[in-house]
Amino acid sequence: MLDIAAELHRWAEEGRAFAVATVVAVGGSAPRGPGAALAVDSAGTVIGSVSGGCVEGAVYDLCVTALQDGETVVERFGYSDEDAFAVGLTCGGVIDVMVTPVRTDGPARTVVRSALSAVVRGEPAALARVVRGPAELLGRTLFVRPDGSCEGGLGELDRTAAAEARALLDAGRTGTVELSADGSHCPGGLTLLVESSVPPPRMIVFGAIDFAAALVRAGKFLGYHVTVCDARPVFATRARFPEADDLVVDWPHRYLRGTATDARTVLCVLTHDAKFDVPLLKEALRMPVAFVGAMGSRRTHADRERRLREVGVTPRELARLRSPIGLDLGARTPEETALSIAAEIVAHRRGGTGVPLTGSGTPIHRGGGEGSAVAAA
């Protein structure tokens, strides 16, 4: 639901009734993961997607029905080779979709509206909903803030559910949590889908060169908050980097030492100049960030590694360095190089191999297995 928060918030502010279909579990090669949503308002307007088109028509009908009868339902969609015209996923995956009505007089409206408002304001927010369990709890919603305060309720499960949702929110993750009826972690009781909305992850690009300008555009396309940092004010200008969120003129290692980073932060070092690279990478490789990559030739890389060892960087720390940065695409231009770097960042984040899918036999969509689908209610 939170992936279409801006439009849903507008609908809520306008007083519209709507129903939201949310992917709550996936199996196999499903096109979209948990949290992906489609919504339909009382006038029949539709936004979002749960499958990239395969089952949208059937989900639309479920939303219309939910608006009429006020009932939350969970439906499973999979591939059927017995009937070529059956509604299902042509990719062979399985998705479970929960459809929840948010009517003007419904109990969930206040909670959902509060969560949507927080997301639109750019505040971290988690929305926990019961996606499997007793019929009277199905679809019940809890909005959890970073400080642990919450709105809505699941009865006796509130305390445990809020703690689990807060943990996922701290990690910036969307996922499911198994609880028993008494609030313990034993499976077999009920399942919560916790959707987390957090500020965009950071990409910090060090080195205000032409390749950096292209990488800024790629980073923005991938949803990062992009900062460009360079010690040379003549290069780090808004005219050269109009799409960067932040421009910083400072020595790279000094800026990195003082700025906020987390486990989702991506650091791209494009200066390939030892006086900048060595102190910067010494700092970067000791920080719990998601990705550290550095540009340069094979010769530059070998020299850089030697210099880093000389200043005390350990083999274990050096193993984190992605250098030369990027996948082997045969890139030449700044735009092609930016694509190469972006591709490596995505592969590293998602556990991809970087090899062509043609003939590889590797899964196209990772992160879901057959056992991850929630049984349809």
N, C-alpha and C positions, 0 to 999 in steps of 0.2 A: 504493500500500500504506500509506503513512504517514498517509493521511487517515482510516484506521480503526485507527490504532496502538493506542489504549487497549484496545479489545476484543481485538485480535490479541495484545497483550502478555499479557492475562489468559489467553488460550488457551495461549500458549507457557509461561507459568508453571505452568499446570495440566497440562502435558505432553501436550496434545492435538496430533494431527497435523491439518494443514489445507492447503488449496490456495488460492492467491490469484490472482484474475484482475485484471489491471491494464490500463487503457486506455493504450496506448503511442504511439498516433498517431491523429489525427482528420482528416477531410476534410469540407468542406461544412458543413451545418447539424447538426453532431453535438451531442447534448444535454449531454455531459460531456467535459471535457478530459483530457489526459494526466495520469496519476497517480490518477484515479478508480479505485476498487477494490471488488471483491466477493470475499468469502472464504467457504469452506465447510469445516466441520470433518468429522471422520470419522463423527460421528453424524448428519450431514446438516443441521446448523444453519447458517444463512446470515446474513451481515451485509453491509452496504454495497450499492453499486449502480454499474453501469458505463454504464447507458443510460437510467435513469429508468423502466425496465420493459419496453422494447421487446424486448430480447434476453436478459433475465435468465435465462429458463428454459434456453436453449441454453448459456449460460455456466455455469450451475449444473451441467449435465451434463458439461461439459468439466472442471470442477473435480473432480467425482466420479471421472471417468476418470483424471485426473492423479494423484489420491491412490492409485489402484489400480496404475497402471503406472509411476509415478515419473518420467514424461517431461514436460518443458516444451514447450509448443506455443504458436504464435501463429496466431490465426484472425482473418479479416476479416469484418465484418458491414456490409452496405449495404442499400439499398432495392431491392426487386424488384417491378416492376409487372407481371411476367408471371404471377406466382402470388400471389394475395392472401393466401394462408396461409403463404407462405415466411417463415422467420425472418429478420427484418431490421429496419432503422430506418425507421419510418413518416415521419420528418421528412425523409428524402432524403439524410441524411449517410452518412459512412463512418467506422467505427472499427476499429482493430486492437487486439486484446486478447491479451495474453500471460498464459498460465495456468502458474503455477509451483507445484509441490508442495513443502510444507515438512513433511516427515515426521519422525518422532521420531529416525530414524537417518540423516537426510539431511545432506549436507555444508553446505547453505545455512542450516541451523537456527541454528547458533551466531552467524553473522553477522547474520541477521535478528533474532534475539533481542536482540543488543547494540544494534542500531539502534532497535528498538521501545522498549527500556528507556531509551535516551537521550531519545527523544521524550516518553515519559511523564513523565520527570523535568523536562521543559521545556527541555532542552538543544538547541542547534542540531545538526542531523544531516542528512547527505545519503546517499542510497542510490542507487548507480549499478548498473544491470543491463544486460546485453547483450540487446537486443531484436531485433537482426538481425545475422547473421554466421554463422560456421561452426557446425555443429550441436553440436560439443563445447563451444562457449562460450555457447550460447543459455541465458539465464537466470542465468549466472554473476553473482555479486553482490559489490559492494565497498561497505563502510560507511565513510564519510569524516567526520571531525570537523573543526571550524573551524581547528584548529592544523595540519591536513594529515595527521595520523596516521590510519591506516585498519586495517580488518579485512577478511578475505576476500581474494580475489585473482582477477585476470584474466591472470596470467602476466606476460609482458613488457610488457603494456599498463598495469600498475598505476600507474606514475609519471604517465603522461599522463592516464589516467582520473581519478586522484585530483586532479590539478591542475584539470581541467575541472569536476569535481564541486564542488571547493572554490570555484571562481569563481561557479558557479550558487548555491551555498549563501550566499556573501557577498551576493549580490543577492536572496536569498530567493525564487528562481525554480525552477520545475520545467520541464525541457525536454529535448530530445534533442541529442546531440553525435555528429558523424560522425568516425570514426577509421579510418585504414588499419591493416593488419595490423602495421606496424612502429611504430604509435603516432603517426603524423603526422596532419594534419588533412585529408588527401585523402579525398573521399567514395569509396564503393565497397568499403571494408573491412568495417567493422561499425558499428552504431549503439548508443549507450548512451542509456537513459532515466535521467535524474538527477532523483530526487525530493528536494526540499528541505523540511525542516521547521524553521521558525524561530519565535521568540516572536511573538505577535500584534502587528500594527502598532499604533502609538499614534494615538489621537485625543485632542487636547487642546482642551477647550472653555473659552474665556475668557468669564467673565460668568456669575455664579450666579443666573440669572433663570429664570422658569417655562419659557421655551422651551428652556433648557439641560437641564432635567430630562427633557423629552421626547426631546431629541437624545441624551442619555446612553443612554436605552433603545434608540434606533435604532442607535447606534454599537455597543452590546453585541450586538445582534441581527446586525449585519454582521461581528462577530468582532474588533472593535477592543478594545484595552486603553484604557479611557477615563479621562482625568484632567479634573477640573474645577478651574479656578484663578480666584480672585477676591481682590482686596485687602481685601474687607470681610468680616470674620469672622462677622458676624451673618447673612450670606446663605450662605456656604460651609459648610454644616453637613451632617452625615450624615443627619439627619432629612429634609432636603430632597432629598438625592441618595443614597438608599440603594443604588443600583445602580452608582454610580461606583466604579472600582477605586481611584482616589486622589482625595483632596481636598487642595487646596493654598491656603493663605492667604498671598498675596504679591502684589506688584505684577507684573502680567502680563509686562511686558518683562524684568524682572529674573529671573523664574522661567524664561522661555523661553531666556534667554541661558545659564543654568546647567544646564538639563536635557538629557537625551539625546534626540536626534532622528535620523532617517535619511530615506532617499529614499522610505519608505512612510508617513511621518508626515503626518497630516491636522490642520490648525489651523483651528478655527472660532471667530471673534471675534464674540461676541454682545453685547458691552457697549454698542455704539454711543454711546460717550462719548469725546470727543476726548482727554481727559487720559489715558485708558487706551489708546485705539486707536492714536493716532499713534506713540508710542514703541514699542508692541508691533508694529505692522505694519512699521515701519522695520526692526526686527530680522527679522521673519518673512520679508519679501520678499527678503532677502539670504541666506536659508538654503536648502540643497538638499533641501527637503521636497516631498511629493507634491502638496499642495493647501493653499492659503491662501484662506479665504473670510471675509467680514465682513458682518454684518447691518446693515440700515438702510434708510431711505427713499431715493428718488432724490436728494432734497435733501441728506440726510446723506452720501450717497456722493460727491456733487460737492464738498461742503465738505471731506470727508475727503481726497479726492484733492488738493485745493488745499493743504491743510496738509502732506500728505506731500511734495509737490513742494517746499514751502518748507523742509523739513528735509533736502532733498538726495536724495530717492528719485528714481531715474531713470525715464524713460518705459518702458524695458525691464523694470525691476523692477515698475513699476505694472501692466504688462500681465499679470503673473502673478496679480493680485488678482481673485478671483471675488466681485464685489459689484455689486448686492445679492446675497447668497448664496442659492442654491436655484434650482430650476426653477419655471417658471410653471405651478403647479397650481391657482391660485386659492385657495391655503391661507389659512385664518383662525386656526384653533386652534393651540395649541402642538404638538399631535400632528401635525396636517396640515403645519405648517411644518417640523417635524423630518423628516417624510417627504420634503418638497420638498428639503431640504438633503441628506439621505441619497441621494436620487435623483441629484442633481448630482454628488456624490462618486463614486458608482458609474459614472455616465456618463463622468466625467473619467478615472477609472481604467481603464475598459475601452474607451474610444474611442467611446462611444455618442453619438448625436445629440440625444437627449432628445425627439425627435418621436414621435408615436404610430406604432406599427407598422402599424396599419390603413392601407393604401393607400400606405405610404411606399416599399416596394420595397427597403428596406435590409436587409442580412443580420441575422438574429435572433441568431446566434452568431458572434462575431468571433474572430480569432486562429488559425484553421485553414483551410487551403486544400486542394484536391484533391491537390496535390503533397506534402502533409505526411504522408500515410499511409505507413506502413512496409509493404513488400510482405510478404504472409503467407508464413511459412516452410513 
